[in-house]
């Protein structure tokens, strides 16, 4: 829907649904609809046919024929209410029956450098739409969790704005296009969900004659109810760059009695847009230019909250069963009744209901509150809810503890409602609730002082403006102090200031923020989708066949060469080069594990290599193409030549050891500090491993020792690893843990250490835990709020670490002339001797200073006629 890139169009008050008139069924129409797959346009239903259509299936509110619309205000209260969960399920089933693969929602943390959070249902398919990765299925359907915070201040003020929402979508990857997409959208709306055809209006892009004709001639919508709109309304983009194209939208008309003349689809009192069809034909580049996509695609979006509002006949999205239970929980804590509250109280409750959904799902997807990036988004929302809760009068957790946190209590209701949205939320609930409790207490500690300071600053600004006859304005420096010292997000300060009629100096705030950013900028590494000349390598190079789990050597063909971002036919000695092979034993960096090192040999004779390329890194790009980065050490390498690809065996073994040890570390952490802890990042290198995890405090020495004992015990037990490939759903049911930040296909690789751990992982691993030899934690520290990091060594790196420490200890013993077990006592004695010596030295220096002062005083003599001052000559 257009709400993915711009604000949703206004949702409107809904009158009672008209009563269903008695109609005559046409069985043939029903049959053709249910069996249609859209390949040749079969099963389409015209508007005239739909006026004779069957009664909608159980659970759907009936649509009205023209003859019944006048008797519209006496529908039975006993009619079954359509739940938000059932709408989602029926949408997915509708498109599944038409050949679409039902795929899971992607994470709210996207694998896309152009956006901070997942704002669109199509985002996970962007590489497919761009032609950078091959499609796995020709058509798909999803219910995507989305986050949008660009108009967060409107949440609660309108009936339509949300920070968290679900986008139902159907997608075609070069399969069907406008004809089927338009007809199916109409069938879904009028047959599946029973919306009255005469209440639906259509918008099309001003130059899209094809869509106009399909709506008017194929579907049968009167031309008076089809509006041509401009680029701002009906040309869809996913962001600054990316797939885009003309779109067509379906609107629901709450007041058809107003007729066609001068009807404005932007009229908030009459229309609501609920379904958007994007005909994806172009890719918007960095310079704003459009280039045709390789294939014509379909991307649609139907707002679940909007359709639920229509079908459940409530005045706004917040009062649907998707959000209202959360509002009711907040009302209970605030000891108010939502139904009879004033507008301001309702607004506060809507803010809580909306923001809590966003907060819970963001934390569930691994976003930790912080002052930068995604972490700032969730922290800002949390603190807005905390402040709003105080305005509502919420005190305590609702369980008798007046000093307790209330966010976890409300979050429990969000978790309860999450089952059909994301089943993993319940498993992560302990971590989510603990994070919310911690973050609420952290903010409350400074909230009162911050509120007091803000009140003082606002009063000063108002007083100053009255004296000077100017507009009251809060200094940017003050806004920054509130943000940096008291944890007040700028947006909250702005909101409070506007309530008092005070503006804020954004330029001054931005200057202060820029100073801070210079001190804490983070680098972002991305792989470009096109080489220097603009040519897309993926056009001519197939996916790389990876055989590295079975062998560390193979013969392969050079499919492409790249030098400095440009394609090359041959590369000579001394040049840096990126080599693309048709198959490879080299592991490409992913899942936290770095890429393999090794060599490519082009043989000239029996044992004489003609050319040698040293490989120092391997990256995965364009979906599943392995890019081998290295330097030509000898000879010339050419496209089309056969090479012998050989992985460095010793380095691969080091990586395998550290990767399996990482799995053991996660299992040990869950045993020692709790199952709710989860991975927040990792690095599997040749010399060490690094594991980031969600936890609220430093680990105790005893806990680290227990972790080491557990892991080394599993190593000693010589457990044989099991690796198998299975459907993703089966793996999750079996309890396999997903690696942080990784994307998975329908078939996944599961690595299991029986009785210890089971994870989805495409990385390289040892065959038996005994190969790890030993494990040692070398550091544990905090890297962000609620995120800890452990660095450790295993295998050969473990032996090197122990030997190095042994060498240091021997040198120390030699220097101190003591035995190893006496080192600690000897150092303590030396430190005590040093302390005593420093104290004695300080005493001597003090005496010397007093003596020097007395000598100077004794040399005083008289200067001039003054009898008060005198000094003696030296």
N, C-alpha and C positions, 0 to 999 in steps of 0.2 A: 504494500500500500504506500501511498505517497508519504505517509507518516513516518516511514523509515528514514527519509532524508529531510523532510519538512514537517511542521506540526500537523497532527491529524486535523481534518476538517471538523467543524463543530458537530457534536452529537446533539440531538434535539429531544425535547420532552415527548413522551410517547402516550397517545390516547389509548383507550382500551381497544383490543383487537376486535374487528368485526366478526360477527357470528357467521359460521359456515352455512352457505345455502346448499340445498339438496341439488346434486349434480348427477349427470349420467356418466358412467365410467366407460372408457374406451380401452378394453383390455389389451388391444394390440399396441397401444402407445406405451403402456406400462411395461410390456414385454420387451419392446425394442429399446427402451431406456436402460433396463437392467442388464442387457446383454451387450450394449454398445462398447466398443473399445476405441472407436475414433479413428481407426486406420483409414477408412474411406468415407468418414462422415456419416456412417449409418447410425440410426437410433436418435436422430435429432428430432426435437419436438417444437412445433411452431407455437406462437402465442395463441392462435385461434384454437389449436388442438388442446392447449393447456386449459382453456376455459371450459373444457369438457373432461378435465383430468380427474383421476381417482382421488378419494379423500387421502390426505397425507398420512404416512405411517404413524403408528402409535408413538407418542412423545413429541410430535411436531405440532406447533400451533397451526391451525388451518389457514390457508390463504382465502381470499374473498373473490368471488366473481363480481362482475359489474352489477349484476342484479341484486347482490347481497350487501353491497357496501353501505347502503343507507340504513340498514338495521344492524348497527355495529356496536351497540353498547350494553349487550346483555349476555355476554359469554359466561358460562358456568364457572364458578370458583373451584369446582371439583376437578376441572381439567388438569391433567398431569402436567407439572411444571418441567420444562426442559432444562436440565442441568448443564453447566459449563463443560463438565467432563464428557457428557454425552454428545455435545456439539462437536467437541474435538474428535471424539471417536468416530462419529458419523461422517465428518469431513474426510478423515483418513480412509475410512472404509469406502466411501464414495469413489475416491480416486484409485484406491487399490483395485476395485472391481473394474476399473478402466485401464488396467495394465501398469499402474504406477507402483513402484517399490516404496514401501513405507520405511523411511529412514529416521534415525533418532535425531533429536535436537543437538546442535553443536554447543560447545561450551560458550559461556558469556565472555570468555577470554579468547579472542579470535587469533587465528594464525595468519594475520594480515597486518602489515606495518602501516597501512594507511588509516586505520581506525583503532581507537582505544578499546572499544567494547563492541560486542555483536549488536548491530543496530538493524539488521535485516535478515529475513529468512534465507535470502539468496547468498549470504556472505560465504557460507561453507562451500558453495558451488562456484564461487568466483573464478578459481583457476580453470574449471571446466568451461565456463562461459567464455573465458579468454582464449581457450584452446591450448593452455599450457600443460594440462594433464588430460589423458583420455577419459571419457565417460565410462563409468562402470555399469550404468543402466541407462536406457534411453529416456526414461521418465521417472520422476520420483515425487513423493509427497511427504511433507514434514509438518510438525508443530514446533516452531522455533521460539525459544526463550530470547527475548530482546531487552536491551536497556537503552533508554534515551533520556538524557539529562539536560538537553539544551534549553528546555522551557520548564525546568523544575519548579520555578516560582508560580507557574500556573496550576500546578497540582492542587486540587481542592477548590480552586476558584471556578473551574469549568467542569462540565460533565464528561470531558473526553481526554484530558491530559493525564499521562502516566509516566513514571520512570521505568517501570517494569510492565511488559505486556507480552502476550503470546501471538505470534503471527502464523496462521495456518496458510500453507502454500502448496501449489502443485507446479512442477517444473518439467520442462521439455528440453532435452539437450540435443538439438538438431533433429528432433523427431516430428512432433506435430507443431502447428503454428496457430495463426489467428483463428481459423475456422473452427477447429475443435475446441480451443481454449474459450472462445466466446460462447459456444453452445453449451459446453459443460458448466461454465459459470452460471449460465441461465438456468440450466436443469437443476443444479445444486440449490440455487436460491429458491426457485419456485416449486420444484417437485420434492426434493429431499427435505427442505426446511419449510416448505409451504408458504412462502411469502406471496402476497397477492401480486400478480403480474402487472396490473394497472397502477400499482404503487411504486414501481421501479422505474427510475430514470437512468439514462446512460450519458456519460461524457466521453468524447474522443478527442484526440489531438487534432488541431485545426487543419492539418494537411493530410490526415489519415483517411482518405476516401474509402479504402478497402474495408476498414473497420466499420465505418458508417454504413456501408452497404450490407455487411454481414448482419449488423444489428437490425437494420430496417427490413431487409429482404429475407434473410435466412431465419432469423428469430421472430421477426414480425413486430418489433417495437415501433410504434408510430413515430414518424420523424419529428413530431412536435415534442417528443420526450427524449430526443437525442441532441445533446449540446456539443458544439465544437468549442474547445477551449485552447488557450495558448500554451506556450512552453512552460511558464511558471506553474501551471496546473496539471498539464498532461504530457510532460516529457520527463521521464523518471531517470534519476541517477542514484547510484549507491553511495556516492561521496564525491570528493574532489576529483578522483580518478576512478576508472573502472567501467564495468558494463553499464549500458544505458539504452534508452529507446523510447518511442512513443508509448503511451499507455491509455487504457480505457477503464472507466470506473463505473460501478453500479451504486446508485443512490436509492435510499428508501424515502418515500414521500409520506410524511405524517398528515398532510393536509391536501389530498388530491382535489378537494372541492374548490380550491383556489384556481384551478384551471391551468392552462398552458401559457397564457399571455403574460409576458414579462417575468416568467418564472426564473429565479436565480438559484443555481445549485449551491451557492455560498450562503443562502439564507438560513441562518441558525435556527429560526423558528419553524422551518418546514422540512429541511432535508438532512440526511446523514449518509455519508459515503462509507460503505462497509466492505467493499470488495474491489481490488485493483488488479488489473491485468497488464503486465508489462511485456511488450513485444520487443525483446532484446535483440537489437540489430547492430549496435555500435559499441566501441570501446573508447571512453573518453581519456585522452592522454594528458600528461602533465601540463602541456601548453594549452589545453582546452580544446584541441582539435579532435574530431571524431574519425575513427577508422572502422570500416566494416568488420564485424566478427566473421570468423570462418564459417560459422553455421548460425542459422536463425534459432533463437531460443525463446522459451516462455518462462516467465517468472511471475507468479501471482502472490498476492497477499490478502488474506481476509483476517481482520482483527477479531480475535475470539471474544474479547470483552465487549466489543461493539455489537456483534451478532447476539451474544448472550443478553445484552440489554434489550435488543429488539424482541427476541423470542420470549424473554422472561417478563416483558412489559413493565419495566421499571424506569424511573426518570433519568437515571445516569448509570454509568459503568460501575460506580462504587457500590451500588445497591444490588449488583448481581451476586450470585452465590460464589463467585470467584474471589470477591473482596469483602463483602458484607460480614462474614463471620469474624474476620480480623478486626473490623471496625467495632463489632459488638463486644469483642474481648477488651478492646481499649476502652469502650464505654463503661464496661463493668469495672475496670480498674479506676476510671475517673468518677465513678458513681453518678453517671448521667445516662439519659436515654436518648439514643440517636434520633429516634422518630419524632420526638417533641422538642429537640434542642433548637436553639437559634442558629442562624446561618454561620456565625463565626465559630461556634462549637462544632457544627457539622464540618466546616472547613478543616479545623484542626484534626478531627477524627479521620477525615479522608486522607489527609497528609500521612498520618500514622499508618492507615491501612495500605496505602500505596507504597510508601517508602519501605515498610517492613518486608514486603515481598521482594523488592529489589535487593535489600540488604542481605536477606537470608540466602537468596540464590547466588549472589556475588561471592559471599564468603564460602558457600558450598563449592563453588567453582574455583576456589583457591585464591581469591583476592583478599589480601590482608590490609586492614586499615593502616594508612600511612599519610604522609604529607605530599606525596608525589604520585602522578599517574593514576592508575586504576584505584590504588589504595586511597588516594585523596577523594575519589568519587564516593566510595563506600563510607569513608570517615565523615564526609560532609553530610551524607544522608543520615547516618547514625546520630550525629550531633543535632541535626535539625529535628529528628524525632524526639530526642531527649529534651530539647528546649520546648517543643510542642507539647510533650507530655506534662511538663511543668506548668505550661499555660492552661492545660486541661485540669490541673489539680491532682494529677496522679502522684501518689506517695506510696512508696514501697512496692513489693513484688506481688501484692494481692493475696499473699499467704500468711499474713500476720507480721512480716518483717518490714517495718516502716522505713528502714534504712536499706532495704534490699533493692536490687535492680529490677526494673519493670520490663525492659526490652526482652530478656529471655522468656518471660511469661507470655508476651504477645507472639514472640517467635515460635513458640510451641504450637500455636494455632496455624501459623504459616507452614510449619513442617507437616502438621496433620493434613493440610490441604494439598501437599506437594506430591502425593503418591502417583498421580497420573501425569504430572508434569515432569518430574525427575525423581525416580525411585531412590537414587543415591542420597538424596537430601536427608532421609531418615537415618541412614547409616552414619552420616556426618554430623548429625544433630548435636551430640555432646560437644564437639569442637566448636560448632557454630554458637551454641548457647554460652559456652565459656568465653569465647571471643567477645560476644556482645556484653556480657557481664563486666568483663575487664575494661572494655572500651567505654561503657557507660560510667563506671566508677572513675575512670581516668578523666573524663570530661567534667563530671560533677565536681571534682576536686577544684577545678579552676573556674567553673561556670559562674558561681556567685561573685567571685572577685571580678571576672570579666564583665558580667552584667553591670556591676556597680561602676566599673571604669567606663563602660560604654554609656551608661546613663549620664555620668559626669561630662563626658566628651560631647554628647548630644546636647546637653543643657548649655555647655559653653558655646557650642556652634550656634544654637538658637539665640542665646543672649547676644553674642557678637553680631549676628545678622540684624537683630533688632536695633542695635546701636548704630550700625553702619547703613541700615536700610538696604541690605543685600539679601540674597537667597542663602539660607543656612546650609553649610556644607561641612562634612567631616573630613579632616585632613587625611590624605593617603597614608602618611606615616602612622597615624593613630590606627587606621584600619589594619595596617600591617602588624603593628604591635599586638592588637587583639588577635590576629591570626597566628602570629609566630609565638607569642608568649602565653596566650590564654586559650589557644586552640579554637578560636572563633573563625569558621570559614567565612571568607569575604562575603559570600552570598547571604549568610545569616545576618551579618552586620548590616548589609545593604537592606535586607528585608525589615529589620528592626528600625533602621534609620528612616526608611520610607514611611513606616507606620507613624513616625513622629514628624513627617514632613521635611526631612533632612536628606539632601543628596550626599554622595560620597565622591571624593577626589580619586577617580580611577587611575588617572595618569600618575599621580603620586604613589598610589599603591603598586602599580605596575613597575615603577622605577625601583621600589624597594624589593619587589619580588625578583626583578632581574638581577639585582645584586646577589640575592640568595642563590638564584639558579646558577650563576657563574661558579659558585663554590660547590655545587652538587649536581652538575650536569652528568647525565648518563648517556653512554654511547649505545646506538642501536645498529646491529649488523644485519643486513638483509641481502639476499641473493637477488640480483636483478633478473627480470624475466626475459630480457633481450640483450643480445651482444651489441657491441659498440655501433655497428653499422645500422642497427635497428632490425636486423634479421633475427627471427626467432629460431633458435637451434632446434627446438622441438618439432619444427615443421619437417625436418629432414632426418632426424635421428630417432630411432625407436627406443623404447625403454631398455635399460641395461639389465641383462640377466645376472642375478647375483647367485654365485655358487659358493660363497665364502663360508657357509656353515658346513659344507661337505669337504672342501679342499682349499688349500692355500696356494694353489698353482693352477693355471690353465692357459691354453692358447686362445688368443682373441684377435679380433680385427679392429684396427683403428677406424672408428666411424667418423670422427671429426677431430680437428685440432683448433684451439683458440689461443691467440697471442694478444695480450693487452686488450681483450674484449672483442677482437676481430677474428673472423675465420681465417684459417691458413691451410694450405695444401701440404706444405712440408715445413719443418722447423729444424734448424741446424744447431750444432754444438754450442753450449754456453747460453742458450735462450731459456727463459722461463716459459712454460707451456701448460695448457689445460688439455688433457687427453680424454676423449670419450670413446669407450670401447663397447662392442656389442654384448660382451659378457665379462664378468670380473670376479676374482676372489677377494678383492679389497672391500672392507666394510666402510661404508660412507657414514660420516658423523650423523648420529641421530640417537634419540633416547638418552641423551647425556654422554654417550660414548663417543670419543674422538675417532677420527678416521684412521685407517691403517696406513703404515709406511711400507715401502718396499721398492721394487724395481720393475721396469719393463725392458725386456731384451728383444732386439731384432737380430736374429742369427744370420751370419754370413756363410759359415761352414759348419763343420762338425761341432767344434767347441769354441768357435771364435765369434763373439757378438759383434755385429756390424754397428749397432747403435745401442745406447743405454740411457734410459730416463729414470732418474731417481724420483720416486713419489714421496712427497712429504705431507700430503693432506688429501683427503677424499671427501667431497661434499655431494649432497643429493640435491638436484635442481630439476626444474621443469617436471615435477611430479616424481618420476622414478628413473631419471637419467643420472648416472654417477659421473661426476667430474673429478678426474684424477689430476691433482696439481703437483707439478714438479719442475725439474730442470734437466735439460738434455746434457748429459755428461760426456757423451761420445757419439760421433756420427750424426746422421740425419734421420729423423722420424717422419714418415709420410702417411697421409690418409690412404686407407685401403690395404696397408701392409699388415702382415701377421706379427703379433708380438707374443712373447712369453711373459705373462703377468705373474709375479712372485711376491708374496707378502712376507714381510720380516717376521719370522716365526717367533722369535723371542719377544718382540714388542706385542704381537698379537696375544701371546700367552699372558703377558702382564695385564693387558686390557681385559681378557677373559676372567682372570683372577679377581680384578677389582670390580668387574660388573657383578659377578656372582656374590662377592663380598658385600656389595651394596644391597642386594636382595636380602642377605642375612642380616645386615644392619637394620633395615626397615622392620624385619620380623622381630628382632631383638628389642627395638625401640617400642614397638607395640606391646610387647610383653612386660617391659620394665616401667614405662610411663603411661601406658594406656592405649587401647585400640583406637581412640579417637584421633590420635596423631596421624598426620598424613604428609606425604611428600610434597615439597614446594619447589623442587629443582634438584639437579644432580650434575656431577661431572665424573666421568670415568676416564681417567688418563693413564698413561704408562707408569707414572711415578707415584700416583696417589689416587684416592677417590674423595669426592666431596658430596655430602648429602645434606640438603636443606629440608627442614620439616617444621610444621606448625606446632609451636609449644610456647607457653606464656612465661617461662622462667628458665634460668640456667640449670643445667643438669648437675646434680650433686656428684662429688667424686665417687661416692659409693655406687651411684647409678651407672656411671661410666664404667666402673670396674665390673659391675654385674653384666653389662652389655658385652664387654670383652670376654668374660667367662663364658657366656652363652654362645657367642660366635665361635670362639676357639674350641668349645665342646662340640659344636656341630661339625667343625673341621676335623676334629679328632675322630668323630664317628664315621668318617668316610662314607657319606651319604651319596648314592648314585642319583644324579639329576635326571629328570624326565622331561622331554620336550615333545610337544604335539601341536598339531594345527587343528583348530576346530572353529565352528561358528561363534561369532562374538557373543551372541545371546547365551549359548551353552557355557562359554567360558565365564561369563559374569555370574550365571547361576551356580557354577561350581565354586565361586568365591574368589576368582582371580582378581588381583589388584591391577588397575590401569596405571601406567607410568605417567607422571606429570607432563602435561603439554603435548602428549602424543595423539595422533589421529589414527584410527583403526578402520580397516575395511570390514567386509562381511566375514572373511576368514582371518583368524588371528593366530599368532604363535604364542603358546603358553609354556612358560618355563617354571617347572616345579621342583622344589627341594622337598621331597615327601616328608610330611610331618612338621615342616618348618615354614615354607612360604610357597605361594603360587601367584605368579604375575604375568600379565600380558607384556611380552617383550620380544623385540626383533633383534636384540643385541647378541653378542657372542658370549658364551659361558663355558666354564670348565665342565668336564664330564662327571667329576667326583669332587666333593668338597675337600678331600684330602689334598688336592692339587693346590689349594690356597695356602697351605703350610702354616700360616699364622696371620693374626690380625691385631692391629694396635691403633687405638685412637691417638692422634697427635695434637688435636685441638678441638675445643667446643666453644662457640661464641654466638652472640646475637648479631644478626645482620639487618633486622628490621623489626618493627613492632610485631610481636607474636611469631617471629620466624627465627629459628636457631640453625646453626650450621655445624656439622661435624666433618672434620677432615681426618682421614685414616690411611693406613698403608696395609698392604697384604702381599703375600707371595714373595717374589724377589725383592720388591720394594720394602717389605717388612724386614727381610734379612739385612738389607743395606741399612735400614734405619737402626736396627738393633746393633749391628757392627759399628756404625758411626757413634752411637751413644756409648758403646763399650770402649771405643778408642778415646772418646773425650774423658770418660771416667778414669782410664788408665793414666792419661796425661795428668789429670787432676791429682790422682794418688801419688804420682811421681813427684809432682811439684810440692805437695803438702807433706810428702813422706809419711803417709798413713795407709792403712788397708781400706778397701772399698767401704766396708761397713762402718769405718770410723770417719768418713768424709763429712757427714752431716755435723757430728759433734765438733770436729776440728774447725769447720767453717763458722759454726756458732761461736766458738771461742775466739776466732779471729775477729768476728764482727763485734764482739763485746770488747776486745782489746782496742779495736779501732774507735769504738764509741768513747771509751775512757780516755784514749789519747786525744781525741778531738775536744773533749771537755777540758782536759788539762791545757791544751793549746789555747782554747778560748780564754781560760783564766789568766794565762801568762800574757796574752795580747791585751786583756783588759787592764792588768797591772801596768803594762808598758805604756798604755795610753794615759793613765793617771799620772805616771811619773813624768812623762813628756809635758803634760799640761802644767804640772807644778814647776818645772824648770823654766818654762816660758813665762809663767807668772812672776817668778823671782827676778826676771830681767827687765821688769817694767821701769820706765823713767819718765820724768816730767816733760811735757811738751807745751811750750808757750806759757801763758799766764794762768792757765787753768789749774785750780787746786784739786779738781775732782779726778783728773786723769793724769797718769804719769807712766813713764816707761823707762826701763834701764837699758843702756846700750849693751850690745853683745860684747 
